[in-house]
Amino acid sequence: MKKNATAMVLASFIGDSLALGAHWIYDTAQIDREIGRVDRLLKPLPGSYHPRRDKGEFTHYGDQALVLLESLGESKGFVLEGFGAAWRKLFADYDGYLDKATKQTLENLTSNPSLTGCGSGSTDLSAAARIAPLAYLFRDDQQQLVASAVAQARMTHNSPASLAAAEFLAKLVFQVLHGVPLAEAVETTLDDGVNDLDLDLRLRASLDLVGQESRAAIARLGQMCGAANALPAVLHLVLTHENDLETALIENVMAGGDSAARGLAAGMILGARLGPAAIPARWLAELRQREHIEQLLAQLP
């Protein structure tokens, strides 16, 4: 299981890095015209939201996932205060994009230093999608995984949709990592209950699109950042391409919109399912933080 757990983390980070070149381009014709098929890690286009990033680096989502992983080593486990301190340090002099959730959380922290009450009201998927490091650490303890996934999400995205998404992804990836067939794991996680009615309905509706062409399916589900759009799109990707991590992550980027958050989650799930052999060697070779990530994982139990 440990090999698949390592692949889960690396594939999650690759999902973010692969999306970097076309992140937040909603016009898929522009992706086709100006980039072509995104089957390699790329530097962002001029005018991107990530002008200071280069090929093989991360969006601000991936940067936060890396800080979460680093904090696990520093604290010898998940300690919300440790993650909170590392997260604040990241953004103290950050040269990347600051999204609304980050800005609001930083502002809230100036008047309310409580890490359980400082989170923005954002409903985005990104906070739930960055949990691969926690899924590695708590790969034998679902209760701890769910609790920590929700706690770290609440720190920046304190909304029912984001917290429900974090719980859903934690339960799902735990089952997948333990060898439960993906479709069965999805069904079990849905049956266990989703603590947001709109998200629950949208997740169930997304199952009707499994097997359809991903760009069209994600256009229908919504390319946006919100968990109610992005998490159903993740389910479509992983169920449609459940035996092909490479195609799943490429099709994710080609669908446009918030491909980075979707990529973090889809990479995590399929990395857990398929293991290290599923990750293209060329992507691993170009991932700037690969060695650092592997060293950090080696320090964890």
C-alpha positions, 0 to 999 in steps of 0.5 A: 500500500505504501507504494500506492500511497506515494504515487497518490501524493506525487500524482496529485502534485502532478495534476496541479503542475500539468494544469499550470500552463492552461489554468483558468483558461475557460475558452477551450478553443484558446487552449487548442489554438495557443497550446495544443494538447497538454500532455506535458508540463508547461510554463504558463502563457503570457497574461496567466494568473501565474506569471512568475511560475515555470514549467514543473512548478505549482499553482497556488493550490499546489504550493499550499499542498506542499506547505501542508506536507512540510508541516506534517514533517515539522509537527511529526503529524497533523497539528492545525497550528503547525499547518496554520503557521506554515501557511501564513509564512508562505503568504507573508511574502508570496510571489504567486497568485492570491485568490479571494479565499486566501486574501479573506482568510489572511484578513480574518486572521488579523482580527480573529487568530483562531484557526477554526474561525478564520476561514473564508466563506469560499465554496471552492474545491481547492482546500478539499483537493490538497489533502493527499499528504494527509491521506498518506499520513493517515492511510490506516486511520480513516477517522483521523484522515477525515477529521484532519482533512476537514480541519485544514479545509475549514481554516481557509474555506469555512463553507458547507460545500468545501467541508463536505467535499473534504470529507467526501474526498477523504473517505473516497481516497481511503477506500481506494487506497485500501483496494476497494474498486473505484465505482464501489468506493464512490457508491459507498461514500455517497451512501454514507452521506454528503453533508451538503444537499446540493453537492450530493445531488450534483455528485449523483447526477455526474454519474450519468455522464461517466463514459462521455467525452470529458470536455463536453461532460465538464462543460455541462457540469461546470468548469468553475472553482466551486465544489458543486461543479468541480467535485462532480467533474472529478468523479467524471474524470476518475470513473471515465478514465479509471485505468488511465491516469495519464489520459484523465489528467490530460483531459482534465486540463483540456476541459479548461477552467479550474483544472488545477483543483480538479487535477489535485483531486483526480491525481490523488484518487487515480494515483492511489488506485493505479500506483507508481507505474501509472505516472508517466516518467517524463512528468516525474522527471520535470516535477521540480519538487519531486525529490523534496516531496519524496524526502518529506514522505520518507520522513513520515510513518 
